[in-house]
Each structure stands twice: as C-alpha cells, then as structure tokens.
C-alpha cells in the first residue's frame, strides 16, 4: 500500500476530532468509533481517493465524511423515543407520544440564527471546548458562555413550541 503511512498519520492526528463529530451526531462512543474506522478503511481501499485527499485539506473533507456517515448510521439505527406526559382531557390522563427526535431537532435547529448554529455545531458536533471557541472568536469566556446559554435556551424553546404545535400542550 503506497499511502499506508500517510493514512496512519492522518488517523492518529484526526481520530479524536472525528470521533467527537460522530459522537455528537450518534451519542454513542462505540458507534462513533465504528464510523471513524469505517472512513479510514474506505480510504485504504480506494487509492485514488487517498491521493486526492492528500492533495487538499484533509481535515475538512474527513469531518464532512464523518458527519455524513454518522448521520447515515443514525438513520439506520434510529428508534423513536416515547415521551410520556399528562394532558388535560377532562381529568389528567397519561398520554404516550412517539416523537422522531432527530428530525424534530433538525427542523428547530434550522430556525436558529446563524451565529447560534455555529456555536452549537462547534461545541456539540465538532467537539471544541468553550474556551477554544472563545479564543477563536476573540471574545471573553463569560461572553461565550452567555451566548451558548442563549443558543441552547432558544433551541429548547423552538423544540417545545414545535412539539406543542403537533401534539398539544404538555403539562
């Protein structure tokens, strides 16, 4: 294998970053590890792709491929999550509702402001620490924490509004 050493080096340099991306999508360390390994196995099998990868910014490409592969894996293993709640129907009764949480979050996420989307992606998909994010944005750490808090609060509000619009008010 002509590029085996380059692939090994690339794997060692990027595995933690790629694992954080996959884990952010999947929420499962084992599945995230599988996704990262699958990407590098594919590279070992495809010499042309490897040569092209070495000629351009490999981290961006691998990050994109990791997110795509993790999202695909998530769709194939996704289960609907039951949410129990009490809803007023004369008297309080328990109501089971099945919600596709992935598409719910995606729909609500797209409604956020662009800077809020970037903050949440950087932290939860790309695995950056809040301190790293503050440094890269040239803002103070407390300012970044406040912005993160605002972005999470806005996403939560959008999710609750979306759920209530589809399933009625939850008590």
C-alpha positions as CSV (number, residue, x, y, z in Angstrom):
1,X,0.0,0.0,0.0
2,X,1.6,3.2,-1.2
3,X,0.0,5.7,1.2
4,X,-0.4,3.4,4.3
5,X,1.9,5.5,6.4
6,X,0.1,8.8,5.4
7,X,-3.2,7.2,6.3
8,X,-1.9,6.1,9.7
9,X,-0.5,9.6,10.4
10,X,-3.8,11.2,9.3
11,X,-5.8,8.8,11.5
12,X,-3.7,9.5,14.6
13,X,-3.9,13.3,14.0
14,X,-7.6,13.4,13.4
15,X,-9.3,10.5,15.2
16,X,-10.3,12.5,18.3
17,X,-11.7,15.3,16.3
18,X,-13.6,12.9,14.0
19,X,-14.8,10.8,17.0
20,X,-16.2,14.0,18.6
21,X,-18.1,14.8,15.4
22,X,-19.5,11.3,15.1
23,X,-20.4,11.1,18.8
24,X,-22.1,14.4,18.6
25,X,-24.4,13.0,15.9
26,X,-24.8,9.5,17.3
27,X,-24.5,10.0,21.0
28,X,-22.8,6.6,21.3
29,X,-19.0,6.1,21.7
30,X,-18.9,2.7,20.1
31,X,-20.9,3.7,17.0
32,X,-18.8,6.8,16.7
33,X,-15.6,4.8,16.8
34,X,-17.0,2.4,14.2
35,X,-17.9,5.4,11.9
36,X,-14.3,6.8,12.1
37,X,-12.7,3.4,11.5
38,X,-15.1,2.8,8.5
39,X,-14.0,6.0,6.9
40,X,-10.3,5.1,7.1
41,X,-10.9,1.6,5.9
42,X,-12.6,3.0,2.9
43,X,-9.6,5.2,2.3
44,X,-7.3,2.2,2.4
45,X,-9.4,0.5,-0.2
46,X,-9.6,3.5,-2.6
47,X,-6.1,4.6,-3.7
48,X,-7.4,7.4,-6.0
49,X,-9.5,9.0,-3.2
50,X,-6.5,8.8,-0.9
51,X,-4.3,10.6,-3.4
52,X,-6.9,13.3,-3.8
53,X,-7.3,13.6,-0.1
54,X,-3.6,14.2,0.4
55,X,-3.7,17.0,-2.2
56,X,-6.3,19.0,-0.3
57,X,-7.4,20.0,3.2
58,X,-8.0,16.5,4.6
59,X,-9.5,17.5,8.0
60,X,-12.4,19.4,6.3
61,X,-13.0,16.5,4.0
62,X,-12.8,13.9,6.7
63,X,-15.0,16.0,9.0
64,X,-17.7,16.2,6.3
65,X,-17.5,12.5,5.5
66,X,-17.7,11.6,9.3
67,X,-20.8,13.7,9.8
68,X,-22.4,12.2,6.6
69,X,-21.5,8.7,7.7
70,X,-22.7,9.2,11.3
71,X,-26.0,10.7,10.1
72,X,-26.5,7.8,7.8
73,X,-25.7,5.3,10.6
74,X,-28.0,7.2,12.9
75,X,-30.9,6.9,10.4
76,X,-30.4,3.2,10.1
77,X,-30.3,2.6,13.8
78,X,-32.7,5.3,14.9
79,X,-35.6,4.4,17.1
80,X,-38.5,6.6,18.0
81,X,-38.4,7.8,21.6
82,X,-41.6,7.7,23.7
83,X,-42.3,10.8,25.6
84,X,-44.8,10.4,28.5
85,X,-46.8,13.3,29.6
86,X,-50.0,14.3,31.2
87,X,-52.5,16.1,29.1
88,X,-55.8,17.6,30.2
89,X,-58.7,15.6,28.9
90,X,-61.4,16.3,31.4
91,X,-59.2,14.7,34.1
92,X,-55.5,14.3,33.9
93,X,-54.6,11.2,31.9
94,X,-51.3,9.8,30.8
95,X,-50.6,10.1,27.1
96,X,-47.8,8.3,25.2
97,X,-46.5,10.2,22.2
98,X,-43.9,8.9,19.7
99,X,-41.6,11.7,18.5
100,X,-38.8,11.4,15.9
101,X,-36.3,13.4,17.9
102,X,-33.7,13.6,15.2
103,X,-35.9,15.3,12.7
104,X,-37.5,17.5,15.4
105,X,-34.1,18.8,16.5
106,X,-33.0,19.3,12.8
107,X,-36.1,21.3,12.0
108,X,-35.8,23.5,15.1
109,X,-32.0,23.9,14.6
110,X,-32.5,25.4,11.2
111,X,-34.7,28.1,12.7
112,X,-31.8,29.4,14.8
113,X,-29.7,32.4,13.9
114,X,-26.5,31.6,12.0
115,X,-24.2,32.5,14.9
116,X,-26.2,30.4,17.3
117,X,-26.0,27.4,14.9
118,X,-22.2,27.9,14.6
119,X,-21.9,27.9,18.4
120,X,-23.9,24.7,18.9
121,X,-22.2,22.9,16.0
122,X,-18.7,23.9,17.2
123,X,-19.4,22.7,20.7
124,X,-21.5,19.6,20.2
125,X,-20.7,18.3,16.7
126,X,-17.1,19.4,16.2
127,X,-16.1,18.9,19.9
128,X,-14.5,22.2,20.6
129,X,-14.3,23.4,24.2
130,X,-15.9,26.6,25.2
131,X,-12.5,28.1,26.0
132,X,-11.2,27.2,22.5
133,X,-14.3,28.7,20.9
134,X,-13.9,31.9,22.9
135,X,-10.3,32.2,21.8
136,X,-11.1,31.6,18.2
137,X,-13.9,34.2,18.2
138,X,-11.8,36.7,20.1
139,X,-14.4,37.1,22.9
140,X,-14.2,36.6,26.6
141,X,-15.0,33.2,28.1
142,X,-18.0,34.6,30.1
143,X,-19.4,36.2,27.0
144,X,-19.2,32.9,25.1
145,X,-20.8,31.0,27.9
146,X,-23.7,33.5,27.9
147,X,-24.1,33.2,24.1
148,X,-24.1,29.4,24.4
149,X,-26.7,29.6,27.2
150,X,-28.9,31.8,24.9
151,X,-28.5,29.5,21.9
152,X,-29.4,26.4,24.0
153,X,-32.4,28.2,25.5
154,X,-33.6,29.3,22.1
155,X,-33.3,25.8,20.7
156,X,-35.2,24.4,23.7
157,X,-37.9,27.0,23.2
158,X,-38.2,26.1,19.5
159,X,-38.4,22.4,20.3
160,X,-41.1,22.9,22.9
161,X,-43.1,25.1,20.5
162,X,-42.8,22.5,17.7
163,X,-43.9,19.6,20.0
164,X,-46.8,21.6,21.4
165,X,-47.9,22.6,17.9
166,X,-48.1,19.0,16.8
167,X,-49.2,17.2,20.0
168,X,-50.9,19.9,22.0
169,X,-49.8,21.4,25.3
170,X,-47.9,19.3,27.7
171,X,-48.3,19.7,31.4
